Amino acid sequence: MFSKISSMLGEATNLVRSVTNVTGSNAITDAIDDGLSTMKYNSDTASSNIEGTKGNLEGVGDAAGRLSDSTKE
């Protein structure tokens, strides 16, 4: 989910930057660009943390399965 949000934020940032390139930089476009960039960074970080946690939980599940198998022998 966060990866899709990050992608949309990245596209929105690119759109704002394209408009800025045509119209010139001003306080409004700079503020929007900064806000979108910050939101994308936060979304990327959240996505990375979630994926890392998912991997860790899968590792715990695998270890529990191996432990269970070893106690059956």
Summary of the structure (lengths in Angstrom):
residues: 73
radius of gyration: 21.0
end to end distance: 41.3
largest distance: 72.2
contacts: 165
relative contact order: 0.11
helix: 93%
strand: 0%
